[in-house]
């Protein structure tokens, strides 16, 4: 997982489609407060880190491995936003005043030339 920043209000995933990027201006995965944002590529013909992200459903388990250990989350929502609609939700998704959560973002809806939407998965820490 690589640290990334937003450019022009847009998170840019790592250039290697098999890697994911963590928005380093936000919460770290496992933090008690804030949204830990992780973004990765979907590749229309396979090989992207988040190719199957949109197949998750509420209640599914998500595991994040960091240098500090393994973190377990439970999916609370999966939403597909058109690009402009996602921009309108950015403040809510990037919110750092919420209890700790994980937000996973990737492109979706390949039309043969471009991705038209973004899949967004929100997950909360699994209660032990």
C-alpha positions, 0 to 999 in steps of 0.5 A, spaced: 500 500 500 503 506 497 501 513 500 498 517 495 495 525 495 489 528 491 491 532 485 486 537 483 481 534 488 482 527 485 485 521 488 490 518 483 491 510 484 498 508 484 500 507 476 501 499 477 494 496 477 496 491 482 497 496 488 493 500 492 494 507 494 492 510 501 490 517 502 496 519 506 492 526 508 487 522 512 486 517 517 490 510 517 487 504 517 485 502 524 485 509 526 480 510 532 477 516 528 476 518 521 476 515 514 482 511 511 481 512 504 484 506 499 484 506 492 486 502 487 485 500 479 479 496 476 482 493 469 477 491 464 480 485 462 483 483 469 489 484 473 487 490 477 487 490 485 480 492 485 477 488 479 472 485 484 470 490 489 463 491 486 462 484 488 462 485 495 456 486 499 454 489 506 456 484 511 462 481 507 469 481 511 475 485 508 482 485 511 487 490 511 494 488 512 499 493 514 506 493 518 502 494 524 498 487 523 492 485 520 485 489 521 478 486 520 473 490 517 465 489 515 462 492 509 456 496 511 455 499 504 457 498 497 455 504 492 456 506 485 456 513 483 457 516 477 463 521 476 460 527 478 455 524 483 462 522 487 465 529 487 458 531 490 459 526 496 467 527 497 466 531 503 462 525 506 466 520 504 473 523 506 470 525 513 475 525 518 470 526 524 467 520 524 469 514 528 474 510 524 472 506 518 475 504 511 473 507 504 475 503 498 474 506 491 475 504 484 473 505 477 466 502 474 462 501 468 467 500 463 464 503 456 469 500 452 473 507 452 473 509 459 470 508 466 463 512 467 462 511 475 466 509 481 464 503 486 465 505 493 465 500 499 465 503 506 467 498 512 467 499 519 472 495 524 469 488 526 467 487 533 471 482 537 
